[in-house]
Amino acid sequence: MRKLIDVDAPCAIFIGYYFSDAIATLIVDETINNELKEEKKNTILSLNSRINFYLSEGLPSYLINTIYKKRLDFIFNAKTVSEMHEIMDMKSNYPVYNYGSWEFRSKYHLDEEELILWSKVSPGLKMTSHASERFFSLGEKYLKGFNLNK
């Protein structure tokens, strides 16, 4: 299995390293067919755009680094084009509340990215108590120690 650069620096420059490492790894990979290789390249480019948007929004870089690394791992472990589409489908990060529990639509769901989505939509929504609880529990889990007043 491929190994990403193992650095958790809070610096956006490492995003460039992750991107370069992913593209270089893909270029030299002779184990996958050209169609899947092209789809993986396009998915990495799409992911890079999403990550740069998160950076431009001033979100915590350790959260963004985690999302980027996990999504890249999903991409490199994917075996089909349809998996590539599911990896980048934002609906996979929207859980559904169903009879007292949260259900996730995809094995590619990331709590960290769900937290970002909640933070983007919550100011404009009147959230149910279940949604508020989910948002705050994710915040407590992933933003512990992060100074929100900066």
N, C-alpha and C positions, 0 to 999 in steps of 0.2 A: 504494500500500500504506500502511496506517496505521502511524504511528510512536508507540511508547510513550514515556512520560517517560524521558529518557535519563539517569538518575541511578543510580549504584551505591552509594548510601549504605548503611552497615551499620545503618540505623535502621529499625525495624519500621513507623514512620509512613509510609514510602514505599509500603508494601503498600496502605495506604488510598488513596494517590494512584493506584496502578496500577488498583485496583478502580474508583474513581470515573471514571478516564479510560476504562476499558473499557466501563462501563455507559453513560456519556455518548456515547461513540462509537457504541455499538450503538443507542441511542435515535434518533439522528439519521440512521442509515444507511437510506436508502430503496432500496438496491439489492438487498435480500434480502426474501424473502417472510416473512409473519408466523410461520409454523410454524418456520422455521429461526431467525428472530430470537428466538422464545420458547425454543427449545432452546439457543441460544447464551447467553441470559440465565441459564437454569438451570445450564448448564455452568460459567459464570463464578461463580455462587453456590457451586456444589459445589467448584470450585477454591479459592475464597476460604476455605471451611471447611477444606480440606486444608492450605492454607498457614498458616492460623491454628493448626492442630494442630502443624505443624512448628515454628512460633514458640514455642508453649507447651512444646515439648520442649527448647528451648534450643539448637537447631541453628544453625550459623553463618548469619547473616543474608545474607551475600553469596551463599551457596549457595541459600538460599530465594528471594532476589530473582531469581537466574538462572532457577530453575525457574518462578517465576511469570511472568516475561517470556516465556520460551520457550513455556509452555503457552498464554498469552494469544495469542501469535502463531499458534500452531496453531489456536486457536479462531477467530480472525478470518480465517484463510485457508481454513477448512473450507467446503465447498460443500454438504454433505449432513448430515442428522440422524445417519446411521450413522457418519460421521466424528467427530461430536461424542461419540458413545458410546465410540469407540475411543480418542479423545484422553484420556479420563478413566479408561479401564480400567487398573487397576493391574497387570494381567497383562502389559501392554505393557512394563513395567519389569523384568520377570523374564526374564533371558536364559536360554537353554537350552544346556547344554554338550553338543555333539554331535561325536563323533569328533575330538577335539583342538582344537575351536574353539567360540567362543561365538556363538550365533545369536540374533538379536533378532526378536521376534514382531511388531513394529509399527514403522512409520516414525516413530511418536510416542515412541519410547523416548528417555529422557534419562539419560545417565550419572550426572548429579548426583542425580537421584531414585533411581536404582538404588543409589547409594552410601548414601543414607538408609535404603533398605529393607534393605540388607546390615547396616547398623549396628544396626537394630532386631531382626533375626532372629539374627544371629551369636552373641550371648551364650547363646542357648538351643539352639544347634545344634552338632553335631559336624560341622564342615565338611570337605569333601574338600580335597585339596591344590589342585585346580583352582579351587574356590570361594574358598579362602583367598587364592590368588594374584590372583584377580579383585578381591576386596574390597580387598586391600592396594594393588593397582595404581591403583584408583580413588581410594583415600585419598591416595596419593602425588600423584596428578594434581590433585585438587581441594582437598585440605586442606594443601597445602604452605604453610608459614609460619603456620598456625593453631595457636595454643597450646592443646593438648588438656588441659592441666593447670589451666585456669581454672575 
